Amino acid sequence: MRNELPRKDNRLSISNAGVWFNEVIKPLEPSLRLWLERQFPLGAGLDDVLQESYMRILKAHEKRLITYPKSYLYQTARNIACDFLRDSHIRLADPLNESEEDLALNEDQAPNEIAERNQEMELLKEAIRSLPKRCREIFILRKVEDLSYKEIAARLNISERTISAQMNIGLRKCAEYIERKSDKIRPIK
């Protein structure tokens, strides 16, 4: 029962969710924030995880007595952080899939120009997919999602120097890949 509020104190506050939240949950925010920052590379998603954790614990509080609010809050935040990271990795897993914009025809271009552009885009996507996992992730965050080195460093919990080195590797490997493969591709006429 270490670091938990006594059950009696929790019951006294259960009638008023706002008072209970301000007295029991809100004081835990600094330590929870610090713990989340150390455990999960959430970056800008940290505040979203905290907010969702608060919403869930308040909903749970309305339905039943939460005997150990600190443990419940930390476990809820951990689950939400894991969901957040999994969802962001799913979005990052292949952000290079064709979008409607990629498929849209430009009326000013001839069909062979459109086909050539699409072929070049596919080659670039292949080059990016061929990068090592960490390098590819950094490359996509920078070039596709347009994040700064500082934002990437915060999100992935690595130094900006590492970001720079990985970007140089990624650019070099993509250029080499495209050069190797473009010799094998016949121009479309």
PASEBA-1860 file (N, C-alpha, C; in nm, 3 decimals):
! residues 189
1> MRNELPRK> 0.083/-0.119/0.000/0.000/0.000/0.000/0.088/0.125/0.000 ~ 0.215/0.108/-0.021/0.309/0.219/-0.025/0.271/0.317/-0.136 ~ 0.282/0.447/-0.111/0.254/0.553/-0.208/0.109/0.555/-0.256 ~ 0.021/0.496/-0.182/-0.121/0.498/-0.219/-0.198/0.572/-0.111 ~ -0.309/0.631/-0.150/-0.395/0.696/-0.052/-0.474/0.591/0.022 ~ -0.497/0.610/0.149/-0.579/0.514/0.222/-0.718/0.506/0.161 ~ -0.775/0.391/0.167/-0.907/0.367/0.111/-1.009/0.465/0.167 ~ -0.997/0.495/0.295/-1.092/0.586/0.359/-1.089/0.724/0.291
9> DNRLSISN> -0.968/0.778/0.265/-0.957/0.909/0.201/-1.016/0.907/0.060 ~ -0.996/0.798/-0.010/-1.048/0.785/-0.146/-1.201/0.787/-0.143 ~ -1.262/0.719/-0.048/-1.407/0.716/-0.037/-1.465/0.852/-0.003 ~ -1.395/0.929/0.077/-1.445/1.060/0.114/-1.460/1.150/-0.008 ~ -1.373/1.133/-0.105/-1.372/1.220/-0.223/-1.455/1.166/-0.338 ~ -1.505/1.044/-0.325/-1.569/0.979/-0.440/-1.698/1.048/-0.484 ~ -1.762/1.123/-0.398/-1.889/1.186/-0.434/-1.872/1.302/-0.532 ~ -1.759/1.364/-0.534/-1.738/1.478/-0.622/-1.615/1.452/-0.710
17> AGVWFNEV> -1.640/1.420/-0.836/-1.531/1.382/-0.927/-1.428/1.494/-0.942 ~ -1.472/1.619/-0.952/-1.378/1.730/-0.969/-1.288/1.747/-0.849 ~ -1.346/1.740/-0.731/-1.267/1.752/-0.609/-1.172/1.634/-0.598 ~ -1.224/1.514/-0.623/-1.141/1.393/-0.617/-1.023/1.405/-0.714 ~ -1.051/1.449/-0.837/-0.945/1.463/-0.936/-0.839/1.561/-0.888 ~ -0.882/1.679/-0.842/-0.787/1.782/-0.798/-0.708/1.743/-0.674 ~ -0.770/1.666/-0.584/-0.703/1.627/-0.460/-0.617/1.503/-0.476 ~ -0.661/1.409/-0.558/-0.594/1.279/-0.564/-0.510/1.261/-0.691
25> IKPLEPSL> -0.563/1.298/-0.805/-0.498/1.268/-0.934/-0.405/1.379/-0.980 ~ -0.451/1.501/-0.978/-0.372/1.613/-1.031/-0.235/1.626/-0.964 ~ -0.223/1.606/-0.833/-0.090/1.615/-0.771/0.009/1.510/-0.822 ~ -0.041/1.406/-0.887/0.047/1.301/-0.940/0.106/1.337/-1.076 ~ 0.056/1.445/-1.138/0.098/1.479/-1.275/0.249/1.496/-1.292 ~ 0.317/1.574/-1.206/0.462/1.591/-1.231/0.539/1.459/-1.231 ~ 0.510/1.372/-1.135/0.582/1.244/-1.131/0.541/1.153/-1.247 ~ 0.412/1.155/-1.283/0.366/1.074/-1.396/0.428/1.124/-1.526
33> RLWLERQF> 0.433/1.254/-1.544/0.492/1.313/-1.665/0.640/1.271/-1.676 ~ 0.712/1.283/-1.568/0.854/1.246/-1.566/0.871/1.097/-1.596 ~ 0.789/1.014/-1.535/0.796/0.870/-1.558/0.769/0.837/-1.705 ~ 0.665/0.898/-1.762/0.632/0.873/-1.903/0.745/0.918/-1.995 ~ 0.803/1.035/-1.966/0.914/1.084/-2.048/1.031/0.988/-2.047 ~ 1.056/0.926/-1.932/1.169/0.833/-1.920/1.140/0.697/-1.982 ~ 1.015/0.656/-1.978/0.979/0.521/-2.023/0.943/0.512/-2.171 ~ 0.887/0.619/-2.228/0.831/0.612/-2.363/0.875/0.732/-2.446
41> PLGAGLDD> 0.917/0.710/-2.570/0.954/0.822/-2.659/0.828/0.885/-2.721 ~ 0.752/0.956/-2.641/0.624/1.010/-2.687/0.636/1.146/-2.755 ~ 0.740/1.221/-2.721/0.756/1.354/-2.779/0.632/1.439/-2.756 ~ 0.578/1.494/-2.865/0.462/1.581/-2.857/0.337/1.506/-2.814 ~ 0.337/1.374/-2.819/0.221/1.296/-2.780/0.204/1.280/-2.630 ~ 0.301/1.327/-2.552/0.296/1.313/-2.407/0.170/1.376/-2.349 ~ 0.138/1.498/-2.388/0.020/1.564/-2.335/-0.109/1.491/-2.373 ~ -0.112/1.435/-2.492/-0.229/1.357/-2.535/-0.246/1.233/-2.447
49> VLQESYMR> -0.136/1.168/-2.416/-0.141/1.049/-2.331/-0.190/1.086/-2.192 ~ -0.138/1.196/-2.137/-0.183/1.241/-2.004/-0.332/1.272/-2.005 ~ -0.376/1.347/-2.104/-0.517/1.386/-2.113/-0.609/1.264/-2.122 ~ -0.571/1.170/-2.208/-0.652/1.049/-2.224/-0.652/0.967/-2.095 ~ -0.540/0.964/-2.025/-0.532/0.892/-1.897/-0.627/0.954/-1.795 ~ -0.628/1.086/-1.790/-0.719/1.155/-1.697/-0.865/1.126/-1.731 ~ -0.896/1.128/-1.859/-1.035/1.101/-1.899/-1.076/0.959/-1.860 ~ -0.990/0.865/-1.882/-1.024/0.726/-1.850/-1.037/0.703/-1.700
57> ILKAHEKR> -0.948/0.764/-1.623/-0.957/0.742/-1.478/-1.081/0.811/-1.420 ~ -1.120/0.925/-1.476/-1.243/0.990/-1.430/-1.366/0.906/-1.465 ~ -1.369/0.848/-1.584/-1.480/0.760/-1.621/-1.486/0.638/-1.530 ~ -1.371/0.581/-1.501/-1.366/0.465/-1.412/-1.410/0.504/-1.271 ~ -1.371/0.622/-1.227/-1.406/0.672/-1.094/-1.558/0.689/-1.080 ~ -1.623/0.729/-1.189/-1.769/0.744/-1.185/-1.839/0.611/-1.166 ~ -1.778/0.501/-1.212/-1.842/0.369/-1.209/-1.811/0.290/-1.083 ~ -1.692/0.309/-1.025/-1.653/0.226/-0.911/-1.547/0.296/-0.828
65> LITYPKSY> -1.528/0.243/-0.711/-1.425/0.292/-0.621/-1.288/0.248/-0.673 ~ -1.197/0.341/-0.684/-1.060/0.309/-0.725/-0.977/0.310/-0.598 ~ -0.943/0.192/-0.553/-0.874/0.176/-0.425/-0.732/0.232/-0.429 ~ -0.663/0.210/-0.538/-0.525/0.255/-0.552/-0.515/0.347/-0.674 ~ -0.551/0.473/-0.659/-0.557/0.563/-0.774/-0.422/0.586/-0.843 ~ -0.314/0.591/-0.768/-0.184/0.613/-0.831/-0.148/0.495/-0.921 ~ -0.162/0.375/-0.870/-0.133/0.256/-0.950/-0.224/0.249/-1.072 ~ -0.351/0.280/-1.051/-0.447/0.275/-1.160/-0.410/0.377/-1.268
73> LYQTARNI> -0.374/0.499/-1.226/-0.336/0.605/-1.320/-0.211/0.566/-1.398 ~ -0.110/0.517/-1.330/0.014/0.480/-1.398/-0.009/0.366/-1.497 ~ -0.088/0.267/-1.456/-0.115/0.154/-1.546/-0.195/0.201/-1.668 ~ -0.292/0.288/-1.644/-0.372/0.343/-1.754/-0.283/0.422/-1.849 ~ -0.197/0.507/-1.795/-0.107/0.588/-1.878/-0.012/0.499/-1.956 ~ 0.038/0.392/-1.893/0.127/0.299/-1.962/0.057/0.234/-2.080 ~ -0.066/0.190/-2.059/-0.142/0.126/-2.167/-0.169/0.224/-2.282 ~ -0.204/0.346/-2.247/-0.232/0.447/-2.350/-0.104/0.482/-2.426
81> ACDFLRDS> 0.007/0.495/-2.354/0.136/0.525/-2.420/0.173/0.413/-2.517 ~ 0.154/0.288/-2.475/0.183/0.175/-2.564/0.094/0.179/-2.688 ~ -0.035/0.208/-2.669/-0.127/0.220/-2.782/-0.084/0.332/-2.875 ~ -0.047/0.445/-2.816/-0.005/0.562/-2.893/0.117/0.528/-2.979 ~ 0.216/0.464/-2.918/0.337/0.428/-2.992/0.309/0.325/-3.100 ~ 0.227/0.226/-3.067/0.192/0.124/-3.167/0.121/0.189/-3.285 ~ 0.024/0.278/-3.256/-0.049/0.346/-3.363/0.044/0.434/-3.447 ~ 0.137/0.503/-3.382/0.227/0.589/-3.459/0.321/0.504/-3.543
89> HIRLADPL> 0.361/0.386/-3.495/0.446/0.297/-3.574/0.369/0.239/-3.691 ~ 0.241/0.212/-3.672/0.159/0.162/-3.783/0.150/0.270/-3.891 ~ 0.129/0.395/-3.848/0.123/0.505/-3.946/0.257/0.521/-4.015 ~ 0.366/0.499/-3.940/0.500/0.514/-3.998/0.544/0.391/-4.076 ~ 0.479/0.278/-4.051/0.523/0.153/-4.112/0.536/0.166/-4.263 ~ 0.440/0.227/-4.327/0.450/0.247/-4.471/0.377/0.374/-4.512 ~ 0.431/0.490/-4.475/0.369/0.615/-4.516/0.391/0.641/-4.665 ~ 0.460/0.549/-4.728/0.493/0.568/-4.869/0.389/0.506/-4.962
97> NESEEDLA> 0.280/0.455/-4.905/0.175/0.399/-4.990/0.119/0.508/-5.080 ~ 0.071/0.468/-5.194/0.018/0.566/-5.289/-0.103/0.637/-5.231 ~ -0.105/0.767/-5.248/-0.220/0.845/-5.207/-0.297/0.885/-5.332 ~ -0.414/0.942/-5.310/-0.493/0.987/-5.425/-0.418/1.094/-5.504 ~ -0.340/1.176/-5.434/-0.263/1.280/-5.502/-0.162/1.217/-5.598 ~ -0.100/1.106/-5.555/-0.002/1.039/-5.640/-0.068/0.986/-5.768 ~ -0.192/0.944/-5.754/-0.260/0.881/-5.866/-0.330/0.982/-5.958 ~ -0.345/1.104/-5.909/-0.417/1.205/-5.987/-0.337/1.242/-6.113
105> LNEDQAPN> -0.406/1.255/-6.222/-0.343/1.293/-6.347/-0.337/1.445/-6.357 ~ -0.224/1.494/-6.400/-0.207/1.635/-6.423/-0.239/1.659/-6.570 ~ -0.336/1.744/-6.596/-0.380/1.767/-6.734/-0.273/1.829/-6.821 ~ -0.174/1.896/-6.760/-0.068/1.961/-6.836/0.042/1.864/-6.878 ~ 0.039/1.743/-6.826/0.144/1.647/-6.858/0.094/1.542/-6.956 ~ 0.184/1.501/-7.041/0.154/1.393/-7.135/0.153/1.261/-7.057 ~ 0.079/1.163/-7.106/0.073/1.035/-7.036/0.210/0.972/-7.010 ~ 0.302/0.986/-7.107/0.435/0.927/-7.085/0.512/1.000/-6.974
113> EIAERNQE> 0.489/1.133/-6.959/0.553/1.208/-6.850/0.497/1.165/-6.715 ~ 0.366/1.141/-6.712/0.302/1.095/-6.588/0.355/0.957/-6.551 ~ 0.365/0.869/-6.649/0.415/0.734/-6.624/0.560/0.739/-6.576 ~ 0.640/0.826/-6.636/0.780/0.839/-6.597/0.792/0.892/-6.453 ~ 0.709/0.992/-6.422/0.709/1.047/-6.286/0.668/0.939/-6.185 ~ 0.565/0.862/-6.219/0.520/0.755/-6.129/0.628/0.649/-6.111 ~ 0.700/0.620/-6.220/0.809/0.522/-6.213/0.921/0.575/-6.122 ~ 0.953/0.702/-6.134/1.056/0.763/-6.049/1.013/0.762/-5.903
121> MELLKEAI> 0.885/0.793/-5.878/0.835/0.792/-5.740/0.841/0.652/-5.681 ~ 0.806/0.553/-5.760/0.810/0.414/-5.712/0.953/0.374/-5.681 ~ 1.047/0.416/-5.764/1.187/0.385/-5.740/1.235/0.451/-5.610 ~ 1.195/0.576/-5.587/1.231/0.645/-5.464/1.171/0.574/-5.342 ~ 1.046/0.532/-5.353/0.982/0.459/-5.242/1.055/0.329/-5.213 ~ 1.095/0.258/-5.318/1.172/0.134/-5.300/1.304/0.164/-5.229 ~ 1.369/0.272/-5.269/1.497/0.309/-5.209/1.479/0.337/-5.059 ~ 1.375/0.408/-5.025/1.349/0.440/-4.884/1.317/0.313/-4.806
129> RSLPKRCR> 1.237/0.225/-4.866/1.202/0.099/-4.798/1.324/0.010/-4.777 ~ 1.426/0.026/-4.860/1.546/-0.057/-4.848/1.639/-0.012/-4.736 ~ 1.616/0.105/-4.680/1.702/0.156/-4.573/1.687/0.072/-4.447 ~ 1.790/0.068/-4.362/1.776/0.001/-4.232/1.663/0.068/-4.152 ~ 1.602/-0.009/-4.063/1.481/0.036/-3.994/1.494/0.175/-3.931 ~ 1.594/0.195/-3.846/1.609/0.323/-3.774/1.637/0.436/-3.872 ~ 1.721/0.411/-3.969/1.754/0.510/-4.071/1.629/0.548/-4.150 ~ 1.550/0.447/-4.189/1.426/0.470/-4.264/1.327/0.552/-4.181
137> EIFILRKV> 1.315/0.518/-4.053/1.222/0.591/-3.966/1.261/0.739/-3.958 ~ 1.388/0.766/-3.939/1.437/0.904/-3.930/1.418/0.975/-4.065 ~ 1.450/0.906/-4.171/1.437/0.963/-4.305/1.291/1.002/-4.334 ~ 1.199/0.915/-4.299/1.056/0.942/-4.323/1.007/1.057/-4.235 ~ 1.049/1.059/-4.109/1.008/1.169/-4.021/1.056/1.303/-4.076 ~ 1.176/1.304/-4.132/1.233/1.429/-4.183/1.176/1.466/-4.320 ~ 1.179/1.373/-4.414/1.145/1.405/-4.553/0.996/1.391/-4.586 ~ 0.926/1.300/-4.520/0.785/1.280/-4.550/0.698/1.361/-4.454
145> EDLSYKEI> 0.728/1.350/-4.322/0.648/1.422/-4.223/0.700/1.563/-4.196 ~ 0.815/1.597/-4.254/0.873/1.732/-4.245/0.900/1.778/-4.102 ~ 0.945/1.686/-4.016/0.981/1.724/-3.880/1.123/1.776/-3.878 ~ 1.152/1.866/-3.786/1.288/1.918/-3.770/1.374/1.813/-3.699 ~ 1.506/1.831/-3.704/1.595/1.740/-3.633/1.562/1.741/-3.484 ~ 1.532/1.858/-3.431/1.500/1.871/-3.289/1.373/1.792/-3.254 ~ 1.271/1.802/-3.339/1.146/1.729/-3.315/1.168/1.578/-3.324 ~ 1.248/1.536/-3.421/1.276/1.393/-3.437/1.354/1.342/-3.316
153> AARLNISE> 1.452/1.420/-3.273/1.534/1.380/-3.158/1.445/1.363/-3.034 ~ 1.351/1.455/-3.015/1.261/1.446/-2.899/1.170/1.324/-2.911 ~ 1.118/1.300/-3.029/1.025/1.188/-3.048/1.094/1.052/-3.029 ~ 1.217/1.041/-3.080/1.286/0.912/-3.076/1.383/0.900/-2.959 ~ 1.396/1.008/-2.884/1.485/1.009/-2.767/1.630/0.977/-2.806 ~ 1.677/1.043/-2.913/1.815/1.031/-2.958/1.869/1.171/-2.987 ~ 1.999/1.183/-3.006/2.059/1.315/-3.027/2.037/1.365/-3.170 ~ 2.045/1.497/-3.184/2.033/1.557/-3.317/2.153/1.516/-3.404
161> RTISAQMN> 2.265/1.491/-3.342/2.384/1.446/-3.415/2.359/1.309/-3.479 ~ 2.290/1.222/-3.404/2.255/1.091/-3.459/2.158/1.107/-3.575 ~ 2.064/1.199/-3.562/1.968/1.227/-3.669/2.044/1.269/-3.795 ~ 2.137/1.361/-3.778/2.215/1.411/-3.891/2.294/1.298/-3.958 ~ 2.358/1.216/-3.878/2.437/1.105/-3.932/2.346/1.007/-4.008 ~ 2.231/0.974/-3.949/2.140/0.880/-4.014/2.081/0.939/-4.143 ~ 2.056/1.069/-4.144/2.005/1.134/-4.266/2.110/1.127/-4.376 ~ 2.235/1.151/-4.342/2.343/1.142/-4.443/2.353/1.000/-4.498
169> IGLRKCAE> 2.345/0.902/-4.410/2.348/0.763/-4.454/2.229/0.734/-4.544 ~ 2.111/0.778/-4.501/1.989/0.753/-4.579/1.994/0.817/-4.716 ~ 2.039/0.941/-4.724/2.048/1.009/-4.853/2.148/0.939/-4.945 ~ 2.263/0.902/-4.888/2.365/0.835/-4.968/2.314/0.699/-5.019 ~ 2.252/0.622/-4.930/2.203/0.489/-4.971/2.089/0.499/-5.072 ~ 2.002/0.598/-5.055/1.893/0.617/-5.152/1.951/0.654/-5.290 ~ 2.048/0.745/-5.291/2.109/0.785/-5.418/2.177/0.665/-5.485 ~ 2.250/0.585/-5.407/2.315/0.466/-5.462/2.212/0.367/-5.515
177> YIERKSDK> 2.103/0.346/-5.441/1.999/0.253/-5.483/1.936/0.298/-5.614 ~ 1.903/0.426/-5.622/1.841/0.479/-5.743/1.935/0.471/-5.862 ~ 2.061/0.500/-5.839/2.160/0.492/-5.947/2.172/0.349/-5.998 ~ 2.179/0.252/-5.906/2.188/0.110/-5.945/2.065/0.066/-6.024 ~ 1.947/0.102/-5.974/1.823/0.055/-6.034/1.786/0.131/-6.161 ~ 1.823/0.259/-6.169/1.781/0.338/-6.285/1.852/0.291/-6.412 ~ 1.968/0.227/-6.398/2.035/0.171/-6.515/1.953/0.057/-6.575 ~ 1.874/-0.011/-6.491/1.795/-0.125/-6.535/1.658/-0.085/-6.589
185> IRPIK> 1.617/0.039/-6.566/1.484/0.082/-6.608/1.493/0.147/-6.747 ~ 1.405/0.102/-6.835/1.400/0.160/-6.969/1.309/0.281/-6.966 ~ 1.346/0.390/-7.034/1.259/0.505/-7.041/1.128/0.470/-7.114 ~ 1.020/0.531/-7.068/0.890/0.507/-7.129/0.871/0.605/-7.245 ~ 0.833/0.553/-7.360/0.813/0.642/-7.478/0.674/0.630/-7.531
END
